[in-house]
């Protein structure tokens, strides 16, 4: 026999005793959102408690739309993880009582995951109250077997209040005051509340008696703070309670505390506890508190204090991903300092320079790179003025130049970035000469940055020297102050990666080994913190040694890294196994690749931003290796990888798209060798799309993109697809768009693209007047670059093929001989 619901349970929307009705306009809006064209969409449905948010959201919950009720109570890290889970067409519907900065922070983080985010506010609908009250009376009465009451519609704020009044009327009560209704329910159903809303109301009514003190358990405190949003006396009780004992902050989450953070007096009481609590790092709550304190202080604060407070607000907002709010605070800070500089340049110009520098960082965070660079340029100019008047401010100028170099590099203005960091290095060199103890660390850092910038403009000899000087200077820093040993080890690892990437494997191995020596010493004293870093450094050393051809030493370092990762645990084991794969042979090689895939599979589900690309790379690697031992299994994995409708967010592409492109290219080649032309082409086209999206944002994209397009042309040709010619033409165009004429003059792969285009023109008998100079140009590039004889011979054969395809071969050959050198 089915259990009879209690009065409190009858009010629970989950039981749907009263059918959903009304909200036609809002339902249509949610339906439009659900059916919209965006691949991933996020909607916040917000409004006061009891207006029907949950009932409306539940109508749309299905396999596509994921509904999260009370979303403002869910930690932001959990919400971000949830947003990263869906693949293909993703729809996430959040339900919360309020929007505010928690939502703004989540919306901006969702933007990083390529979600289109919007919101819909649900407000009370007085025009629907009469129909809703009548419906509730009828359904409650029928459910309970009681007569339907004939009473007028009471004044009520929300549907919940109406339904509670209807339930009381069905039971013969004439109560219509909110307090009396809650008391009636408590008397009628002592087991209530069945919902969060009822729990809050019962507590609020109980606390009308000042003799009753609220409990100090986490659940009771959260209920009190949520009730405080609607019951003024509950808010006063909460304010007194937390003012008397701010330590209660440790028992409550961020969302309930927001009601206190938005009011000056309780905000002052709990501020220190909130700012010091690591649970709230990255949450919007500290920024909300800072905003409240700033606005409260604005009435009496002087302009310098206000400028400083806006700077603090900008920093805390930025930590919470409130990038737009941080930018607004930074702009206000700069505006205030500009006013102060007009009155007293000597006193405030330095502070203005710092504020403008911070503004540049805030502009970068919102993708305004051009404006950010302009701000960095202004900060440097201001610092020059300050330093000209006061040499004590030279360190500020050096730091501003270093930041300017980072901004220029982000915009691929590599020569300008080098000029800025070179100037910063000279300034720090002079500062270090005058005061080694004070500027030793800054000098070491800027030397490392100088090495990076020199490598980026292909000044490898100078870059290698700068990298060695960076290591030497960091070693001096660590020797002088052991607190910097860990950062020294990390810098060594970074320098090793830099040297290895630019063809200096011996120097790279030396830096990696020194990093390991330092990390072994640190790990022996603090295994928990430094054994993972040691394992990662060992895996990196293995990769460096492998690239330099020292396979035995590389395998030894890799095995030690894998063993250490197995001991300490963590996601690094999968990466170490991936590095080890190419050092192994036979079944052991495949086993390592397979284990990496299985380790990454659950991580990619839980934390897609961190592991999605690594999982795809590992799976592609395994499929490539399996073609030698299990072709059927290899093809199955490849098709799974193709079939998975993965959304790869832009920020993931920028950080990991390059290695994903390399992995897919390897799998495409393996498929082509196994004569699986269709999937081989599909992966090659994915590679081309990836590199195209990375042009201007990844160093390797200017070459990776034309090479990838050329590869698709080759595969189309192998498959007999007539689209090969247009793809070959696109590859030639891609080379010309992404590289300079001087670079192309020595680029053999450009010559190959020209030859393929010309050959396909000859075969099709099309565009021969363009094909002939293209084929001739390919020969010249290869000949001037002293390419291998067979490669040059193939290019000459293409010239002959184009000549033969012409209506007048003799005239075509004469044109070729007379063609001027470019």
Protein Blocks (a to p, Z undefined) as FASTA:
>chain_A
ZZdddfklmmpmklomaaceejklmmmmmmmmmmmmbfbdcddddddehilmmmmmmmmg
cfklccdehkllpcfklmmmmmmmpgcjaddddddfbecjmlmmmmmmmmmnopacdddd
ddddfklmmmmmmmmmmmmmmmnopacddddddddfbfklmmmmmmmmmnopabfbfklm
mmmmmmmmmmbcfbfklmmmmmmmmmmpmkbccdfbfklmmmmmmmmmmmmklmmmmmmm
mmmmmmlmmmpcfklmmmmmmpmklmmmmmmmmmmmmklgoiaklmmmmmmmmmmmmmmm
cfklmmmmmmmmmmmmmmnopamlmmmmmmmmmmmmmmmmmmmmmlmmmmmmmmmmmmmm
mmmmnopamlmmmmmmmmmmmmmmmmmmomklmmmmmmmmmmmmmmmmmnopaklmmmmm
mmmmmmmmmmmmmmmmlmmmmmmmmmmmmmmmmmmnopaklmmmmmmmmmmmmmmmmmmm
mklmmmmmmmmmmmmmmmmmnopaklmmmmmmmmmmmmmmmmmmmmmlmmmmmmmmmmmm
mmmmmmnopamlmmmmmmmmmmmmmmngpjklmmmmmmmmmmpgcjllmmmmmmmmmmmm
mmmmmmmmlmmmmmmmmmmmmmmmmmmmmmmlmmmmmmmmmmpccdddfklmmmmmmmmm
mmmmmmmmmmmmnopaklmmmmmmmmmmmmmmmgopafklmmmmmmmmmmmmmmmmmnop
aklmmmmmmmmmmmmmmpcfklmmmmmklmmmmmmmmmmmmmnopaklmmmmmmmmmmmm
mmmnopafklmmmmmmmmmmmmmmpmblmlmmmmmmmpccZZ
